[in-house]
Amino acid sequence: MKMQVLAATAALFSFAAQAQGQVNIICSVQAEWCNMIATVYARTTGTKVNISMKGSGEALAQLMAEKDNPKTDLWFGGTGDPHLQAAEQGLSIEYKSPSLAQLYPWAQQQAQQAGFKTVGIYSGPLGFGYNPELLAKKKLPVPRSWADLLKPEYKGDIQVANPGSSGTAYTMVATLVQLMGEEKAFDYLKRLHKNISQYTRSGTGPIKAVARGETAVSISFVHDGPGEKMNGFPVETVTPSEGTGAEIGSMSIIKGARNLDAAKKFYEWALTPAAQEMAAAAKQFQLPSNKNAKNDPRIPDFKRIKFINYDYAKYGASAERRRLIAKWEKEVNSLPR
């Protein structure tokens, strides 16, 4: 891991002569990764990096609130749907990076769908986290399908985030709607509701609770599991057998950015292989979008996962997101448990 950080640091020196001033970033990945990129970039370029950490749903809400007087220059990470909504609402600007050709097709498609107002920087599959020690203690089997989560023996032992504040949980709702059809998906969510102990604010909250033995199962992005395991916690992950969706974590430059040149320079750096490899150094194991980035062996093997054909354009649209979240609040979250 030290070698990865050193490589990223060395790559940054090529930016150092150009970089200056400051850049204000909303960061929607885990804190360790946010802090690492901010620290390394600041030390090696001389640019002051002001980081604000927020989940992707909260980040979008802040950008909407700041629309007439933006305080943010760049939004880094978090699920791609809110980035597509920001683009649709004119909160971000068109920017075609010279590095686009180096990125996987799914990252380029994310940019094209947004009129080049965002770009994919990583991808990660949705699945389940579980605590094998807690499951053994409670004599519960490992859940291997969406259907398994409805079994009565899991009552009070599952956590997932609230889709109103969490891109992870919105990805779950959109995935189930595409997998089952809307009527069956909401029937499923109502039945699942009976087994949920808590809807957390952040998408990473449930798998952290699993790791610490506070709940047996989480619905999470599976790339969040290996980092918890590296910290010594008993946590494993699995993807559902019926099929699942994936996030395309994205990055956007904000319209009206006060430090536009600094934002563009950070954006270019964040697309380099060396910068993207820093994720694994920060114990984050999404698949990097740059094809030349070295993949850590703990990154989920996409070839072994059954994916649905996730419609990022449709479910990344503001009206559809608002409609599905409002429906979830009215028909699911209002129910007793």
N, C-alpha and C positions, 0 to 999 in steps of 0.2 A: 504493500500500500504506500509506503514511503516513496518508492520509486515512481509511482503514479503521480504523487503530489509534486515530486521533483521535476518530472517531465512536464507537468502542467506549468510549473513555475518557470522553467526554462523557456517554454513556448511563449509565455507572457512577456518576456523581455523584448520580443519583436514588436510588441504593442507599446512598450514603455515610452519610446521616443514621441509617439503620437498622443498618448493619453494625458489628460490634465483635468483640472477642475473637479467637479463632483458629479455623481449620478445617483438619483433617487429610485430605488427599486422596491416593488412589492414582490416578495418571494413566497411562493405557494408550495415549496417542497419542504422536507423535514429540516428542522432547525440546524442540525449539524452540517448539512449540505449548504444551506443558506450562509451560515457563518464561514464555512471554508472558502466558498467562492468570493465572498466579500473581502475576507482577510487577504487571500492570495492576490486577488486583483488589485486591491489597494496598495499592498506592499510592493508589488512589482511594476505598477504603472504610475504610482503617485496620485492616482485619482481617489478622491474621497468617496467611499461607497456608503450611502445611507440605506439601511435595510429595514423594511417593515414586513413582518411575517404574518400572513393571513391565508386561511383556506380559500379555495378558488371562488366559492360562492360569496364569501365576505369581501374578497378582493374586487369582484365585479360590482358589488354594491357600493364600495368606496369610490371606484372610478366613475360610477354613475352620479354619485353625490358631488364629486369634484369636477364634473364635466365642464363647467364654466370657468373654473380656476384650477387647472390640474396641478397637483403637488407631486405627481409621480411621473417619472420619465420612462420606465420600463417595467413590464410585468413578466417575471420569470417563473415558469412552471405552473403546476396545477392542471387539472383535467382540461382538455381542449374545448369542451362545449362552451364554457363561459368565455373563453377567448374568441370563439366564433361569434358569440353574442355581442361581445365588445366591438368586434369588427363591424357587425351588422348595424350597431347603434352609433357608429362613427366615433367611437372612443379611442381607436387605434389608427395608425397610419399605414399606408402601403409602403413596403420596403422590400425590394428584391435583393437578397444577399448574393454576392458572387459565389458563395459556398453551396448554393441550393443543389447543384448537380452532384455534390458529394453525399447527399442525404438519401435515406431509403425512400422508396416511392410513397409510403404512407405519410411521411413527413412533408414531402413535396405536395401531396394531395391536400393536406391540411392547409398549406399556404395558398394553393390555387382556389380552394373553396371559399377562402376568406378574402379573395382579391389581393392576396399577398400582404394582408394586414396582420397575419400571425404566421408562425412556423412551428412544425413539430420538433421537439428537442429530445423526447424519449417516449417509449410506450411500455405499458404494463398491464397484464391480465387481471381481471376481477375473479376472485375465488373466495375460499374460506381459510381462515386461520384457526388452529385448534391447539389446545394444551393437552398433550398426551398423558401427562401425569394426572391432571384433573379428570379427563375422560375415564382413565383407568379407575380412579378413586370412586367415581360416580357410576362406574360400570356402564358407560355409554360408548356406542360404536363411533368410529370416525365417520362424519358425514361426507358422502361422496357425490351427492346430487342435490339439486334444488329441492327435489321431492323429500329427501331425507330431513331437511330442516323443519318440515311440518310435523314430524313425529312428536307425539305428546311428551316423550321422555326428555326432549330438549327444552321444555317449558322453563323460562326464566334463565336459561343458560346461553342465550345468543345475544350478541350486541351488534348493532349496525349504526351508522351515523344518520343524521336527519338530512334528507335530500334538499331541504331549503337552505342549509348552510354548507353542505358538503358535496363537492363534485363526485366523490367516490360513491356516495349513496344515490345521487342522481343517475350515475352510470348504471347502478343496479336497477333502478326503476326502468330506465330506457332499454336496458338489456332484456329484462323480463317481458316488456311490452313487445319487443321485436321477436323474442323467442316463442312466446305463447299466444300473442294477440292481446289487445288491450283488456278485454273483458276478463279473460282467464288470468291475466297477469294481476289485475287488481283483486280478483278473488283470491289468488295466491297470497298477495301482500296482506290482505285482511286475515287470512289464516296464519300467516307467519307472525303477524302482530301479537298474537296470543303467546308466542314463545319468546318474544323480545323482552329482555330485562331493562334495556336502556337504549334510547337513541342519542348518540353523542353529537356534539357540535362539529367535531373534526373527524375526517375520514380515517385518520390514523389512530384515533382514540380506542376503537374496539380491539385492534390487534395488540395494542399495548396492554389493554385489560386482560386479554388472553395470556400474554406473556407473563403477566404478574399474578396469574391465578385468580383474577377477579371474575372471570367468566370463562366458560369452556370453549365457546365457538364465536368467531366473528365473521362478518361478511366484509372483505377487505381486498385491496390490491395485494396479490401474493408476493410482489417484490418487497413488501414491507416486512416479510417474515424473517429473511436471513439476517438482517441487521439486529433484530431482537435476539436471535439465536446466538449471534456473535457476542452479544453482551451477557451471555450465560443463562438466558431464559429458556424454559422448555416450550418451544413453539414450532409447529410444522404447518405446512400449507398444502392445499389441494384445489384443483379446479373442477367445477361441476361437470358430470358426465354428459348432461343434455346439451352443453354448449355454454359459452360465456362471451362477454364483451371485453374490450380493452380500452384503456384511456390512451389518448395521444396527448401527453403533456406538451404544453406549448409556450411560446414566448412572443410578446407583442411590445411594440414601441407605442407610447401613449401620445395621442393627438394633443398638441399644445405643450409638449415636453419642454421644460425650461432649459434642459441640458441635452439638446437633441444630438449634437455631435458625440458627446460622451456616451449617450445611450446607444448610438449606432456602433461605436467602437466596442462596447461591452457585448452587444448582440453578436458581432462578428467573432469575438473571442469565444463566446458561449457555444458557438457552432463548431469549434475546432475539436479534433479528436482528443487532444490533451486536456482541454477543459471538460469535455464530457466524461472522460475517464475518472475525473475527480469524484463523480457520484459514488463509485464503488469505494473509493478511499474514505468517503463519508458514510460508508455502510448503507448505501442506497443502491438497489439492484434492478432498476429499470433498464430496458434495452435502449442504448444510445441511438440517436437518429443519424449520426455520421457513420457511414459504412466503414470508414477507416479506423474508428475507435476500437480498441481491444476490449473484448467482452469478458468480464469476470465470470468464472465458472458457476457462480451462485445466481447469475441472471436466469430467470425462467427460460426453459427451452420452448420457444414458440412452436416448433415443429411437433411437439408432443401434446399440444393443447387443442381442444376442439373449440374453434371460434365461430360465433355467428357472423354474418355479413353486416356489421354494425353501420348504420346509416348516419355518419357524423354530420352531414349537412342538415338533414331533417331534425335530428334530436339536438343539434347545436343551435337551432333557431330559437330566438327569445320567446316567441309566442308559444311554441311547443313546450319549452322548458317550464314556462309560467303555468301553462295549462296542466301539465302532468304533476307539478309540485302542488298546485292548488287542489287538484283531485285527490292526491295522496293525503293532504292535510284534512280534507273534508271527509273522505271515505275510509281512511285507514287510521291516521293519527288520533282522530276524535273517538275511536272505539275504546271501550274499557279493556283492560287486560286481566 
